[in-house]
Amino acid sequence: MGRPAGEGAAPASLLRLVQMLGLDPQESEQLAALVTPTPPLPTFTAIVRTQGHRPRSLLEAVGSLAAQTWTHFDMVVAVHEAPHVAARVESELNAAAGAAPADYRVLHVSEGGTRTKPLNAGLDAAEGDYVCFLDDDDLAEPNWLAVFAGGAADAPGQIIRARTARQPWLASDTGEPQTPAGPVEYVYPPTFDQLAHFSYSETPICSLALPRAALNSFGLRFDEELTVCEDWDLLVRASLVLGVHCVAEVTSLYRRSNGGNSEIKANRQYWHRNRTQVIEKIASQPFVLDGPSARRLADAHFDYGGGPSERLEHISTRDLLAALPGRLRARLAKSLRLR
């Protein structure tokens, strides 16, 4: 199998720092996880998160995994609901002959806790070299795992990031996608911008394959106190340690429903509270930036006076306009369409 085209593999930030200090990564279990060679045929555990309330779209998500061209994987369906719901999901998957991958397990995740809980339960049950994720309303393209495998060969030990397309869908009362409500959109960039991710996420969870040994070595898990933003939070924390290797191929579809996605259902104030928690966690600890990111910070042009030059220039322009005679200021404002 040929490897997908992607960016050149940049070493993880922490590994680069270790090399600069002249340390031997093999002296530490955590550091050794960063340089462990990827097996010739890496295995994956695909974790599908569900509450069991969207049976049709769950079968569609599972069916997209059954169609994968890369066959070295198992699937864990993490059902975060009452035991009878998990039993029903397992029965439906067993009845859908050929619709599910050959190797799959249904994992009952006890009720309570946040929507993050089944992700950690799936991580704890995973056995593959890499873990990747689908929500029950996402769809994987047939090349989803094959692209991750190619990226893993190019950048062992790093997070592998592919592209996800997005499409608006009309949803049922339970949030299950029913029919497309618009064209497929390519809103997520092909490259990973570390500085941008300090402010917001540009990477849906189905875009990622995470090296399981490295996650375990560094104790990296989803924060179960978060009700949203949990994937963004883990990605930022893990990327600072492991680095991110990008492959520009589109490998999954995020079906953004008009009533069922977390960012729509969550109270806006609650959403911003979670976002603030993530940013505070980033700000609470030191981290290592790569060269390009450091140069971007150096080019931010902060001036004396405590603010960016663009803001200061805006204030200066406003003060200059205010000093003009009234009639001239009104004519200038009208010609420039200024308020």
C-alpha positions in Angstrom: 0.0 0.0 0.0 1.4 3.4 -0.9 1.6 6.1 1.7 -0.6 9.1 1.4 1.0 12.3 0.6 1.4 14.6 3.6 3.5 17.1 5.3 7.1 16.4 6.2 7.3 14.7 9.5 8.4 17.2 12.1 9.6 15.8 15.4 7.5 16.2 18.5 8.3 19.3 20.5 9.3 17.3 23.6 11.4 14.9 21.7 13.2 17.8 20.0 13.9 19.4 23.4 15.2 16.0 24.8 17.6 15.8 21.8 18.8 19.4 22.3 19.6 18.5 26.0 21.6 15.4 24.9 19.4 13.0 26.8 18.8 9.4 25.8 15.0 8.8 25.3 15.5 5.1 26.2 16.3 6.1 29.8 12.6 6.9 30.4 9.5 4.9 29.6 7.6 8.1 28.7 10.3 9.3 26.4 10.9 5.9 24.8 7.2 5.9 23.8 8.0 8.9 21.6 10.5 7.0 19.5 9.0 3.5 19.4 9.0 2.4 15.8 5.5 2.0 14.3 4.8 -1.6 13.4 4.8 -2.4 9.6 1.1 -3.1 9.9 -0.2 -0.8 12.7 -3.4 -1.9 14.3 -6.2 0.5 15.3 -9.1 0.5 17.8 -12.0 2.5 16.5 -14.1 3.8 19.4 -17.7 4.7 18.5 -19.4 6.8 21.1 -23.2 6.5 21.5 -26.1 6.8 23.9 -28.1 4.3 21.7 -30.8 6.9 20.8 -29.8 7.2 17.2 -30.0 3.6 15.9 -30.0 4.3 12.2 -27.1 6.7 12.2 -25.2 4.4 14.5 -25.6 1.5 12.0 -24.4 3.9 9.3 -21.3 4.9 11.3 -20.6 1.2 12.0 -21.2 0.3 8.4 -18.6 2.9 7.3 -16.1 1.1 9.4 -17.0 -2.3 7.9 -16.1 -0.7 4.5 -12.5 0.2 5.5 -9.7 -0.7 3.1 -7.3 -1.1 6.1 -8.4 -4.2 7.9 -6.1 -4.3 10.9 -8.5 -2.9 13.4 -11.1 -3.7 16.0 -14.1 -1.6 17.0 -15.4 -0.7 20.5 -19.0 0.6 20.6 -19.1 2.5 23.9 -22.8 2.8 25.0 -23.3 5.4 27.7 -26.7 4.5 28.9 -28.6 1.9 31.0 -27.6 -1.8 30.6 -30.8 -2.7 28.6 -29.9 0.0 26.0 -26.4 -1.5 25.6 -28.0 -4.9 25.2 -30.3 -3.6 22.5 -27.4 -2.0 20.6 -25.5 -5.3 20.7 -28.5 -7.2 19.5 -29.1 -4.7 16.6 -25.4 -5.0 15.6 -25.5 -8.8 15.7 -28.7 -8.8 13.6 -27.2 -6.5 11.0 -25.2 -9.2 9.3 -22.3 -7.8 7.4 -23.0 -4.2 8.5 -20.4 -4.3 11.3 -16.7 -5.1 11.2 -15.7 -8.6 12.0 -14.0 -7.8 15.2 -16.1 -5.6 17.5 -17.2 -5.3 21.1 -20.1 -3.5 22.7 -19.0 -1.8 25.9 -21.6 -0.8 28.5 -20.6 2.5 30.2 -22.5 3.1 33.3 -24.9 6.0 33.5 -23.8 9.3 35.1 -20.9 11.5 34.3 -20.4 13.6 31.2 -20.3 12.7 27.5 -16.5 12.4 28.0 -16.9 9.2 30.1 -17.4 6.7 27.2 -14.3 8.1 25.5 -12.1 7.2 28.4 -13.8 3.8 28.8 -13.1 3.1 25.2 -9.4 4.1 25.7 -9.1 1.8 28.6 -10.5 -1.1 26.6 -8.5 -0.4 23.4 -5.9 -2.8 22.2 -4.6 -1.3 19.0 -1.4 0.6 18.4 -3.6 3.7 17.7 -7.0 4.8 18.9 -9.4 6.8 16.7 -12.9 8.0 17.3 -16.4 8.3 15.7 -19.5 9.7 17.2 -22.6 7.8 16.2 -23.6 10.5 13.7 -20.1 10.7 12.0 -19.1 8.7 8.9 -15.7 7.4 8.0 -14.6 7.3 4.3 -13.2 3.9 3.2 -9.6 5.4 3.4 -10.0 6.6 7.0 -7.7 4.0 8.6 -5.4 3.6 5.6 -4.5 7.3 5.7 -3.8 7.1 9.4 -1.6 4.0 8.8 0.4 5.9 6.2 0.8 8.9 8.5 1.9 6.6 11.3 4.6 5.1 9.1 5.9 8.6 8.3 5.7 10.0 11.8 5.9 7.2 14.5 4.8 8.3 18.0 3.0 11.4 16.8 -0.7 12.2 16.6 -1.9 11.6 13.1 -4.4 14.2 11.8 -6.4 13.9 8.5 -9.1 16.2 7.2 -12.8 16.1 8.0 -15.5 17.5 5.8 -18.7 19.0 7.3 -22.3 19.0 6.1 -25.5 20.4 7.5 -28.2 17.9 8.1 -31.8 18.1 9.2 -32.3 16.0 12.4 -35.0 14.2 14.2 -36.1 15.0 17.8 -33.4 12.7 19.1 -30.7 14.4 17.0 -30.5 11.7 14.4 -29.4 13.0 11.0 -32.3 12.5 8.5 -31.5 14.3 5.3 -28.7 16.7 4.0 -29.6 20.3 4.3 -26.7 21.7 2.2 -23.5 20.9 0.4 -20.4 19.3 1.9 -18.1 22.0 3.3 -14.4 21.9 3.8 -14.0 24.4 6.7 -11.3 22.6 8.6 -7.8 23.5 7.4 -5.4 20.8 6.1 -2.7 21.7 8.6 -2.6 21.8 12.3 -2.0 25.3 13.8 -0.8 25.0 17.4 -1.4 28.7 18.2 -4.9 28.7 16.7 -5.8 25.7 18.8 -4.9 27.6 22.0 -8.0 29.7 21.3 -10.4 27.3 19.5 -10.5 23.9 17.9 -10.0 23.4 14.1 -10.0 19.6 14.5 -13.0 17.3 15.0 -12.4 14.2 16.9 -12.9 12.0 13.9 -9.8 13.6 12.3 -7.4 12.0 14.8 -5.5 8.8 15.4 -3.7 8.9 18.8 -0.7 6.6 19.6 -2.0 4.5 22.5 1.4 3.6 24.1 2.3 7.3 24.3 -1.1 8.3 25.8 -0.6 5.6 28.4 3.0 6.5 29.2 2.1 10.2 29.8 -1.2 9.5 31.5 -3.2 11.4 28.9 -6.9 11.0 29.1 -10.0 13.0 28.4 -11.1 15.4 31.2 -14.4 14.1 32.5 -15.3 17.4 34.1 -15.9 18.8 30.7 -19.3 18.4 29.1 -18.1 19.8 25.7 -14.6 20.7 24.3 -13.2 17.5 25.7 -11.6 16.5 22.4 -10.1 19.9 21.9 -8.7 19.8 25.4 -7.0 16.4 25.0 -5.7 17.3 21.5 -4.0 20.5 22.8 -2.4 18.8 25.8 -1.3 15.7 23.8 0.0 17.8 20.9 2.4 19.7 23.1 4.0 16.4 24.1 3.7 14.3 21.0 3.5 16.6 18.1 1.0 16.4 15.2 1.6 14.9 11.7 -0.9 16.1 9.1 -2.2 14.3 6.1 -4.2 16.5 3.8 -6.7 13.9 2.6 -10.4 14.1 3.6 -11.2 10.9 5.4 -14.5 11.5 7.4 -17.7 13.4 7.4 -19.0 15.4 10.3 -22.8 15.6 10.0 -23.7 18.8 11.7 -27.4 18.5 12.6 -29.7 21.4 13.2 -30.6 20.2 16.7 -28.4 17.3 17.9 -24.8 18.5 18.0 -23.2 19.3 21.4 -22.4 22.9 20.6 -26.0 23.6 19.6 -27.6 21.7 22.5 -25.3 23.1 25.2 -26.3 26.4 26.8 -24.0 29.0 25.3 -22.9 30.2 28.7 -22.1 26.6 29.6 -20.2 26.2 26.4 -18.1 29.3 27.1 -17.5 28.1 30.6 -16.0 24.9 29.3 -13.9 26.8 26.8 -12.5 29.0 29.6 -11.6 25.9 31.6 -9.6 24.6 28.7 -7.7 27.8 28.1 -7.0 28.1 31.8 -5.5 24.6 31.8 -3.3 25.6 28.8 -2.2 28.8 30.6 -1.4 27.0 33.9 1.7 25.1 32.7 4.8 25.9 30.7 5.1 24.4 27.2 7.6 24.2 24.3 6.8 25.8 21.0 8.3 25.0 17.6 10.3 27.6 15.7 7.6 28.8 13.3 5.2 29.4 16.2 7.8 31.3 18.1 8.4 33.5 15.0 4.7 34.1 14.7 4.6 35.4 18.3 7.7 37.5 17.6 5.9 39.0 14.6 2.8 39.9 16.7 4.2 43.5 16.9 3.3 44.3 20.5 4.2 48.0 21.2 5.1 49.8 24.3 1.9 50.6 26.2 0.7 47.1 26.7 -1.3 46.4 23.5 -0.8 45.1 19.9 0.1 47.7 17.4 -3.0 47.2 15.3 -5.2 48.1 18.3 -3.0 51.1 19.0 -3.2 52.2 15.4 -7.0 52.0 15.5 -7.1 54.2 18.6 -4.7 56.7 17.0 -6.8 56.9 13.8 -10.0 57.5 15.9 -8.3 60.3 17.8 -7.1 61.8 14.6 -10.6 61.8 13.1 -12.1 63.3 16.2 -9.7 66.2 15.9 -10.9 67.2 12.4 -13.4 70.0 11.8 -17.0 68.6 12.0 -18.0 69.1 8.3 -14.7 67.6 7.1 -15.0 64.7 9.4 -18.6 64.0 8.3 -17.5 64.1 4.6 -14.6 61.8 5.2 -16.7 59.4 7.3 -19.3 59.3 4.5 -16.8 58.7 1.7 -15.0 55.9 3.7 -18.3 54.5 5.1 -17.2 55.0 8.6 -19.4 55.4 11.6 
